[in-house]
Amino acid sequence: AEYGVSVCIEYYSQNDYGGVATKLAAGVSGGALPVLSQISSQQAIVFAPLCDDVSKYLSEEGLNNYVDSLLASCIDADGKAFGVPSGRSSVAYIVNMDLIEAAGYTLEDVKTWDWEKFHEIMSACAALGDDIEGIGLYWDTDAWFWESALYSNGGYIDNADGTKILFHEDGNGGLVAEMTADGSMCTLYNECHYKEVDDALDVMFVDGKLACRMGSISTYGTYKNMMNEKGVTVNQYMAPQPAGDGGFSHCGGGNNMLFLNQSTETQKFVAAKFLEYLARPEVDLSWNDCSGYMPVNELTYESEGYKALIAADPGYALAELTPYVHAFPVTERWAEVRSYLMDGLIAWAQDPEACKAQYGGT
């Protein structure tokens, strides 16, 4: 109605990001690409050649209003904006401040911690009682938590041309092994099936038995809902990933909205207006509220609605994390590499000594 164009919007789900990538790849040869497509932020750059320059259809002001750190993974090597950030997440360390303070530490400690301080605090929390744990170990389905910590310390999955795996070299990941061995990190991989580990750690946190949970920012909202259902309260705070050699820099997960180039000019015009609608502060904040994903528009963070959200719940301070989010380095053969990683990480969590004997090193 606003632009005088009649539109029929069709939405197709491909189950997961891997399914979307497969469908897009097939669409290239079949000539059947959608107008817009959500894709994992890690994979987005791979499909940049299939996309038009969204800046030709979005206003300069509208494009500039996206959070710079989130827009970074939508810009190709030539500077073309081939999409915009959509449902974007961030690695966060959700902490139980009651346990943190009981262990003798403050909010400032978790806002400024590095990996050494993080280890120290988790050890102190785990020492509070036999039923209290430090951080819970869980590898998400594509290992992005682990990758983010690796990249913040200057590590890489593979070399530049993808011919050699590097993640096991130079002691990368050694802190996880050390914390698991000394009890400051809790692993449930031998007690629970892989998929059940996540749920079990959630229950531990909401029951006040877990000091920290590494996860997506959406975990914070999940815990709020669980606490409301159980009638309990945990003083939770969304802390940044501990600082590594690269400071607080960490990877952002979630998806970008690709602006594909096989569409007609009318479709591109309408798609751009749809993206502008999604980025309006009131719509952006509504999506944040229902999904737990971070807002993607700078104006949203400046809005009265966002200020009211943070005033009501200071622990949900998303704006403090967004400046540190960066794009994932491009890893060739994304699906195969991460499947291999997940198998290895889970096997290690179940039996570290057996993995050490099989692969050598730490």
Secondary structure, DSSP 8 states (H G I E B T S, - for coil): --SS----------SSHHHHHHHHHHHHHHT---SEEEEETTTGGGGGGGB--GGGTS-HHHHHTB-HHHHGGGB-TT--B-EEEEEE--EEEEEEHHHHHHTT--HHHHHS-BHHHHHHHHHHHHTT-TT-EEEEE---TT-HHHHHHHHHTT--SB-TTS-SB-TTGGGTTHHHHHHHHHTSEEE-TTTS-HHHHHHHHHHHHHTT-EEEEEEETHHHHHHHHHHHHHT----EEEE---BBTTBT-EE--EEEEEEBTTS-HHHHHHHHHHHHHHTSHHHHHHHHHHH--B--BHHHHHSHHHHHHHHH-GGG-GGGTGGGEE-----SSHHHHHHHHHHHHHHHHH-HHHHHHHH---
